[in-house]
């Protein structure tokens, strides 16, 4: 039997009545989950809102068969139960965690290996905003993209949670950073957080600007969540031996473009989906973050950016804001005070 504190039988959570627009989300009540042997149960204080949450709600990104059907991929809170094989965390520990699902709830289970301590000096709210973005950026920009000091990186969607994380980590790793955004305010914010160049894609052709900025050399790594009509322009923007890392397709995944750029410039095109990655891989990312990135957070060299916090029962409004793209940084849910 798992070690546990005194727990209620039921909890509040957000349920999607059916696939659809944000208004399908509503408060519901259900049983408190029981952690498996390698899992912990977290009493959730805050949960992050992410683009994959919106896709799951809409019915285009179903959870894995063994994951909770409740939406939510990152939380911070207190461990209140643990499985038989968990030795790394104790009842009462405060953690932030990546989750396979289930974050929009008062209690959430996740593998113990996905948990990280709250960085010193950060609140539970700030810590809850970290896991999904930092796991994703580390996995794609640093590991798969192989970003190195002295290189140039282009980060699309710079004012998103992913974008702001990627800008900051790329700068800490010694890269020159170019980012794309949709407004002058977002461009100014991204420059303020470390971007060397912020391009307004509504007013500028980013491929033309990249050629100008780099003296036609191109960039070494591109982190893209847009896809669609960005694909060929991305290939044109890459330098010799450049790497394109794809993490989403907001403009669509069926793409027609001239793939000769890959051969002529010896490019690498790669990508990943964090939720579908195997558990040992995500545990490895957690260890890397704790060793390499958590000290940066504790020293204030990298900072979370919180745009707005909604109470749990207003999850629909949080999704509406996410899909409007009017935000700069993270959208969060307060689950328990």
Kinemage of the C-alpha trace (Angstrom):
@kinemage 1
@onewidth
@group {chain A} dominant
@subgroup {mainchain}
@vectorlist {calphas} color= white
{ca unk a 1} P 0.000 0.000 0.000
{ca unk a 2} L 1.271 3.526 -0.736
{ca unk a 3} L 2.415 5.770 2.093
{ca unk a 4} L -0.184 8.481 2.497
{ca unk a 5} L -1.489 11.394 4.527
{ca unk a 6} L -5.175 11.734 5.457
{ca unk a 7} L -7.060 12.300 2.188
{ca unk a 8} L -10.622 13.073 1.159
{ca unk a 9} L -12.522 10.595 -0.991
{ca unk a 10} L -13.468 13.132 -3.668
{ca unk a 11} L -11.930 16.158 -5.333
{ca unk a 12} L -12.851 19.021 -7.644
{ca unk a 13} L -11.465 18.978 -11.153
{ca unk a 14} L -12.149 20.450 -14.577
{ca unk a 15} L -13.947 18.197 -17.050
{ca unk a 16} L -14.640 18.670 -20.740
{ca unk a 17} L -18.260 17.662 -21.347
{ca unk a 18} L -17.416 16.884 -24.963
{ca unk a 19} L -14.746 17.936 -27.478
{ca unk a 20} L -15.228 21.562 -28.436
{ca unk a 21} L -14.639 25.223 -27.668
{ca unk a 22} L -13.549 26.479 -24.209
{ca unk a 23} L -17.121 26.635 -22.943
{ca unk a 24} L -17.229 22.810 -22.741
{ca unk a 25} L -15.008 23.073 -19.648
{ca unk a 26} L -16.716 23.017 -16.254
{ca unk a 27} L -16.086 22.063 -12.640
{ca unk a 28} L -16.828 18.449 -11.768
{ca unk a 29} L -16.269 16.128 -8.829
{ca unk a 30} L -14.560 12.758 -8.924
{ca unk a 31} L -12.449 10.346 -6.885
{ca unk a 32} L -8.981 11.248 -5.664
{ca unk a 33} L -6.511 9.188 -7.747
{ca unk a 34} L -4.243 6.573 -6.147
{ca unk a 35} L -0.542 6.671 -7.036
{ca unk a 36} L 1.045 3.655 -8.688
{ca unk a 37} L 4.179 2.104 -7.199
{ca unk a 38} L 6.524 4.618 -8.887
{ca unk a 39} L 4.229 7.647 -8.542
{ca unk a 40} L 3.420 10.376 -6.041
{ca unk a 41} L 0.105 12.068 -5.338
{ca unk a 42} L 0.311 15.859 -5.238
{ca unk a 43} L -2.200 18.183 -3.568
{ca unk a 44} L -2.204 20.822 -6.292
{ca unk a 45} L -1.767 24.506 -5.481
{ca unk a 46} L -1.339 25.806 -9.050
{ca unk a 47} L -1.502 24.300 -12.529
{ca unk a 48} L -0.166 25.664 -15.811
{ca unk a 49} L -2.253 26.177 -18.946
{ca unk a 50} L -0.572 25.113 -22.188
{ca unk a 51} L -1.397 24.859 -25.890
{ca unk a 52} L -1.646 21.033 -25.736
{ca unk a 53} L -4.385 21.482 -23.114
{ca unk a 54} L -6.447 23.410 -25.662
{ca unk a 55} L -5.833 20.731 -28.270
{ca unk a 56} L -6.937 18.006 -25.830
{ca unk a 57} L -10.086 19.961 -25.003
{ca unk a 58} L -10.839 20.349 -28.721
{ca unk a 59} L -10.451 16.598 -29.268
{ca unk a 60} L -7.344 16.759 -31.473
{ca unk a 61} L -4.770 15.634 -28.864
{ca unk a 62} L -6.121 12.707 -26.860
{ca unk a 63} L -4.245 11.634 -23.723
{ca unk a 64} L -2.196 8.426 -23.792
{ca unk a 65} L -4.224 5.314 -22.851
{ca unk a 66} L -2.655 5.065 -19.385
{ca unk a 67} L -2.928 8.790 -18.541
{ca unk a 68} L -5.626 10.637 -16.650
{ca unk a 69} L -8.360 11.973 -18.941
{ca unk a 70} L -8.305 15.206 -16.933
{ca unk a 71} L -6.494 18.045 -18.733
{ca unk a 72} L -3.275 19.514 -17.303
{ca unk a 73} L 0.440 18.820 -17.852
{ca unk a 74} L 2.194 20.692 -15.017
{ca unk a 75} L 1.533 21.482 -11.381
{ca unk a 76} L 3.086 22.623 -8.136
{ca unk a 77} L 1.943 21.539 -4.713
{ca unk a 78} L 2.583 19.187 -1.799
{ca unk a 79} L 3.177 15.432 -1.919
{ca unk a 80} L 0.467 13.728 0.146
{ca unk a 81} L 0.952 10.078 -0.901
{ca unk a 82} L 3.608 7.984 -2.591
{ca unk a 83} L 3.850 4.542 -4.115
{ca unk a 84} L 5.773 1.631 -2.635
{ca unk a 85} L 8.841 2.102 -4.836
{ca unk a 86} L 9.229 5.849 -4.267
{ca unk a 87} L 12.187 6.723 -2.050
{ca unk a 88} L 13.223 10.110 -3.439
{ca unk a 89} L 10.347 12.160 -1.998
{ca unk a 90} L 8.614 12.280 1.379
{ca unk a 91} L 5.081 13.132 2.438
{ca unk a 92} L 4.955 16.905 2.881
{ca unk a 93} L 7.605 17.761 0.281
{ca unk a 94} L 6.683 20.719 -1.916
{ca unk a 95} L 7.443 20.095 -5.582
{ca unk a 96} L 6.684 21.167 -9.101
{ca unk a 97} L 6.120 18.420 -11.630
{ca unk a 98} L 5.499 17.470 -15.206
{ca unk a 99} L 2.399 15.284 -15.378
{ca unk a 100} L 1.020 12.816 -17.945
{ca unk a 101} L -2.333 14.554 -17.400
{ca unk a 102} L -4.638 15.371 -14.536
{ca unk a 103} L -3.270 18.782 -13.546
{ca unk a 104} L -6.571 20.704 -13.553
{ca unk a 105} L -7.582 19.054 -10.281
{ca unk a 106} L -7.137 19.306 -6.541
{ca unk a 107} L -5.065 16.101 -6.548
{ca unk a 108} L -2.845 14.737 -9.318
{ca unk a 109} L -0.587 11.693 -9.696
{ca unk a 110} L 2.682 11.701 -11.613
{ca unk a 111} L 5.850 9.582 -11.726
{ca unk a 112} L 8.187 10.550 -8.896
{ca unk a 113} L 10.967 11.004 -11.472
{ca unk a 114} L 9.043 13.897 -13.053
{ca unk a 115} L 9.120 15.943 -9.845
{ca unk a 116} L 11.556 18.741 -9.061
{ca unk a 117} L 12.025 20.813 -5.913
{ca unk a 118} L 10.771 24.369 -5.877
{ca unk a 119} L 13.761 26.517 -6.855
{ca unk a 120} L 14.911 28.580 -3.889
{ca unk a 121} L 13.283 31.992 -3.929
{ca unk a 122} L 10.385 31.025 -6.202
{ca unk a 123} L 6.755 30.747 -5.128
{ca unk a 124} L 4.556 27.743 -5.825
{ca unk a 125} L 2.836 29.789 -8.531
{ca unk a 126} L 6.132 30.531 -10.276
{ca unk a 127} L 7.337 26.948 -9.883
{ca unk a 128} L 4.119 25.554 -11.394
{ca unk a 129} L 4.828 27.550 -14.554
{ca unk a 130} L 8.163 25.803 -15.165
{ca unk a 131} L 7.872 22.084 -15.989
{ca unk a 132} L 6.124 21.881 -19.370
{ca unk a 133} L 8.118 24.745 -20.877
{ca unk a 134} L 11.505 23.876 -19.426
{ca unk a 135} L 11.240 20.145 -20.185
{ca unk a 136} L 10.195 21.000 -23.751
{ca unk a 137} L 12.867 23.617 -24.391
{ca unk a 138} L 15.684 21.573 -22.874
{ca unk a 139} L 14.671 18.472 -24.841
{ca unk a 140} L 14.388 20.313 -28.147
{ca unk a 141} L 16.669 23.351 -28.151
{ca unk a 142} L 19.570 21.972 -26.100
{ca unk a 143} L 19.450 18.199 -26.659
{ca unk a 144} L 17.887 17.728 -30.097
{ca unk a 145} L 18.898 21.132 -31.496
{ca unk a 146} L 22.440 20.805 -30.062
{ca unk a 147} L 22.678 24.561 -29.492
{ca unk a 148} L 26.243 25.601 -28.697
{ca unk a 149} L 27.900 28.810 -27.445
{ca unk a 150} L 28.538 31.302 -30.232
{ca unk a 151} L 25.721 29.991 -32.442
{ca unk a 152} L 22.600 31.869 -33.525
{ca unk a 153} L 19.126 30.589 -32.660
{ca unk a 154} L 15.768 31.702 -34.016
{ca unk a 155} L 12.820 31.190 -31.678
{ca unk a 156} L 9.344 31.518 -33.179
{ca unk a 157} L 6.518 32.604 -30.873
{ca unk a 158} L 8.900 34.463 -28.614
{ca unk a 159} L 6.271 35.879 -26.248
{ca unk a 160} L 4.742 32.486 -25.433
{ca unk a 161} L 5.781 30.521 -22.369
{ca unk a 162} L 7.905 28.256 -24.566
{ca unk a 163} L 9.366 31.231 -26.429
{ca unk a 164} L 10.373 33.221 -23.344
{ca unk a 165} L 11.944 30.115 -21.814
{ca unk a 166} L 13.861 29.366 -25.013
{ca unk a 167} L 15.115 32.955 -25.359
{ca unk a 168} L 16.461 32.964 -21.821
{ca unk a 169} L 18.107 29.541 -21.971
{ca unk a 170} L 19.641 30.220 -25.383
{ca unk a 171} L 21.207 33.425 -24.034
{ca unk a 172} L 22.498 31.631 -20.941
{ca unk a 173} L 24.112 29.062 -23.257
{ca unk a 174} L 25.926 31.815 -25.116
{ca unk a 175} L 23.831 32.103 -28.280
{ca unk a 176} L 22.683 35.106 -30.273
{ca unk a 177} L 18.874 35.052 -30.290
{ca unk a 178} L 16.444 36.147 -32.988
{ca unk a 179} L 12.738 35.796 -32.234
{ca unk a 180} L 9.445 36.410 -34.040
{ca unk a 181} L 6.365 37.962 -32.429
{ca unk a 182} L 3.078 39.527 -33.486
{ca unk a 183} L 3.225 43.046 -32.009
{ca unk a 184} L 5.565 45.856 -31.048
{ca unk a 185} L 4.784 45.364 -27.345
{ca unk a 186} L 5.747 41.697 -27.554
{ca unk a 187} L 8.908 42.562 -29.460
{ca unk a 188} L 9.940 45.046 -26.763
{ca unk a 189} L 9.250 42.517 -24.004
{ca unk a 190} L 11.335 39.833 -25.726
{ca unk a 191} L 14.239 42.227 -26.196
{ca unk a 192} L 13.972 43.141 -22.527
{ca unk a 193} L 14.276 39.502 -21.485
{ca unk a 194} L 17.304 38.845 -23.663
{ca unk a 195} L 16.477 38.546 -27.370
{ca unk a 196} L 19.067 40.271 -29.557
{ca unk a 197} L 16.542 40.800 -32.373
{ca unk a 198} L 12.725 40.656 -32.195
{ca unk a 199} L 10.921 40.607 -35.551
{ca unk a 200} L 7.243 41.507 -35.954
{ca unk a 201} L 6.013 38.902 -38.448
{ca unk a 202} L 2.962 41.048 -39.245
{ca unk a 203} L 5.216 43.806 -40.596
{ca unk a 204} L 8.479 42.076 -41.521
{ca unk a 205} L 9.458 39.063 -43.611
{ca unk a 206} L 11.519 37.124 -41.104
{ca unk a 207} L 13.479 35.304 -43.843
{ca unk a 208} L 14.585 38.627 -45.343
{ca unk a 209} L 15.456 40.016 -41.912
{ca unk a 210} L 17.448 36.914 -40.915
{ca unk a 211} L 19.511 37.217 -44.098
{ca unk a 212} L 20.186 40.871 -43.275
{ca unk a 213} L 21.027 40.281 -39.608
{ca unk a 214} L 23.358 37.347 -40.288
{ca unk a 215} L 24.959 38.719 -43.448
{ca unk a 216} L 23.220 35.939 -45.424
{ca unk a 217} L 24.922 33.250 -43.315
{ca unk a 218} L 21.692 32.113 -41.666
{ca unk a 219} L 20.965 30.759 -38.208
{ca unk a 220} L 22.214 27.542 -36.648
{ca unk a 221} L 19.051 26.378 -34.852
{ca unk a 222} L 15.359 27.179 -35.299
{ca unk a 223} L 12.747 26.232 -32.693
{ca unk a 224} L 9.367 26.312 -34.414
{ca unk a 225} L 5.818 25.638 -33.248
{ca unk a 226} L 4.102 27.154 -36.301
{ca unk a 227} L 4.756 24.854 -39.263
{ca unk a 228} L 2.627 25.423 -42.358
{ca unk a 229} L 3.893 28.330 -44.451
{ca unk a 230} L 6.866 28.795 -42.098
{ca unk a 231} L 8.458 25.510 -43.185
{ca unk a 232} L 10.195 26.566 -46.391
{ca unk a 233} L 11.155 29.952 -44.970
{ca unk a 234} L 12.743 28.162 -42.024
{ca unk a 235} L 14.834 26.003 -44.343
{ca unk a 236} L 15.959 29.140 -46.209
{ca unk a 237} L 16.941 30.784 -42.917
{ca unk a 238} L 19.210 27.965 -41.761
{ca unk a 239} L 22.972 28.118 -42.127
{ca unk a 240} L 25.115 25.228 -43.355
{ca unk a 241} L 24.660 22.259 -40.994
{ca unk a 242} L 21.680 24.054 -39.423
{ca unk a 243} L 19.015 22.291 -37.352
{ca unk a 244} L 15.255 22.822 -37.549
{ca unk a 245} L 13.430 21.558 -34.458
{ca unk a 246} L 9.642 21.289 -34.795
{ca unk a 247} L 7.514 21.115 -31.648
{ca unk a 248} L 4.004 22.012 -32.910
{ca unk a 249} L 2.034 22.937 -36.028
{ca unk a 250} L -0.228 25.907 -35.345
{ca unk a 251} L -0.431 26.554 -39.126
{ca unk a 252} L -0.799 22.887 -40.033
{ca unk a 253} L 1.416 19.823 -40.425
{ca unk a 254} L 0.748 19.014 -44.099
{ca unk a 255} L 3.414 21.038 -45.834
{ca unk a 256} L 4.630 21.430 -49.413
{ca unk a 257} L 8.054 23.012 -49.811
{ca unk a 258} L 11.369 22.701 -51.629
{ca unk a 259} L 13.315 20.084 -49.671
{ca unk a 260} L 16.498 20.619 -51.710
{ca unk a 261} L 17.600 23.073 -49.020
{ca unk a 262} L 18.181 20.048 -46.760
{ca unk a 263} L 20.657 18.475 -49.159
{ca unk a 264} L 22.343 21.659 -50.329
{ca unk a 265} L 22.977 22.931 -46.784
{ca unk a 266} L 23.259 19.527 -45.038
{ca unk a 267} L 20.419 20.391 -42.680
{ca unk a 268} L 18.890 18.359 -39.887
{ca unk a 269} L 15.102 18.421 -39.447
{ca unk a 270} L 13.907 16.916 -36.190
{ca unk a 271} L 11.223 17.327 -33.531
{ca unk a 272} L 9.505 15.658 -30.634
{ca unk a 273} L 6.314 15.417 -28.618
{ca unk a 274} L 7.050 15.558 -24.910
{ca unk a 275} L 3.931 13.760 -23.718
{ca unk a 276} L 4.657 10.710 -25.891
{ca unk a 277} L 8.318 10.519 -24.876
{ca unk a 278} L 9.234 7.448 -22.801
{ca unk a 279} L 9.359 7.809 -19.033
{ca unk a 280} L 13.152 7.275 -18.733
{ca unk a 281} L 13.718 10.101 -21.220
{ca unk a 282} L 11.600 12.539 -19.211
{ca unk a 283} L 13.331 11.438 -16.012
{ca unk a 284} L 16.677 12.189 -17.682
{ca unk a 285} L 15.455 15.666 -18.663
{ca unk a 286} L 14.359 16.292 -15.062
{ca unk a 287} L 17.850 15.404 -13.834
{ca unk a 288} L 19.457 17.724 -16.400
{ca unk a 289} L 17.169 20.596 -15.431
{ca unk a 290} L 17.888 20.134 -11.736
{ca unk a 291} L 21.636 20.139 -12.374
{ca unk a 292} L 21.954 22.768 -15.114
{ca unk a 293} L 18.916 25.070 -15.000
{ca unk a 294} L 17.591 25.132 -11.427
{ca unk a 295} L 20.755 26.965 -10.236
{ca unk a 296} L 20.120 29.611 -12.936
{ca unk a 297} L 16.582 30.090 -11.616
{ca unk a 298} L 17.838 30.339 -8.033
{ca unk a 299} L 20.395 32.972 -9.053
{ca unk a 300} L 17.756 34.946 -10.951
{ca unk a 301} L 19.528 34.482 -14.291
{ca unk a 302} L 16.416 32.865 -15.776
{ca unk a 303} L 12.949 33.960 -14.671
{ca unk a 304} L 9.391 32.671 -15.073
{ca unk a 305} L 6.959 35.129 -16.619
{ca unk a 306} L 3.360 34.932 -15.371
{ca unk a 307} L 0.782 36.766 -17.475
{ca unk a 308} L -2.422 36.014 -15.536
{ca unk a 309} L -3.805 33.662 -12.898
{ca unk a 310} L -7.383 32.340 -13.059
{ca unk a 311} L -9.215 30.395 -10.352
{ca unk a 312} L -9.726 26.740 -11.267
{ca unk a 313} L -13.410 27.235 -12.032
{ca unk a 314} L -12.494 29.788 -14.727
{ca unk a 315} L -10.473 27.325 -16.816
{ca unk a 316} L -12.647 28.136 -19.843
{ca unk a 317} L -11.632 31.801 -19.661
{ca unk a 318} L -7.986 30.750 -19.365
{ca unk a 319} L -8.326 28.695 -22.556
{ca unk a 320} L -9.979 31.607 -24.353
{ca unk a 321} L -7.029 33.824 -23.450
{ca unk a 322} L -4.548 31.164 -24.550
{ca unk a 323} L -6.232 30.811 -27.944
{ca unk a 324} L -6.387 34.594 -28.427
{ca unk a 325} L -2.549 34.776 -28.288
{ca unk a 326} L -2.933 38.124 -26.496
{ca unk a 327} L -0.803 37.005 -23.557
{ca unk a 328} L 2.912 37.390 -22.834
{ca unk a 329} L 4.181 34.466 -20.765
{ca unk a 330} L 2.300 31.865 -18.763
{ca unk a 331} L -1.395 31.522 -18.019
{ca unk a 332} L -2.020 29.753 -14.718
{ca unk a 333} L -4.834 28.227 -12.665
{ca unk a 334} L -5.030 28.633 -8.907
{ca unk a 335} L -6.361 25.341 -7.563
{ca unk a 336} L -5.928 25.746 -3.806
{ca unk a 337} L -4.800 28.781 -1.807
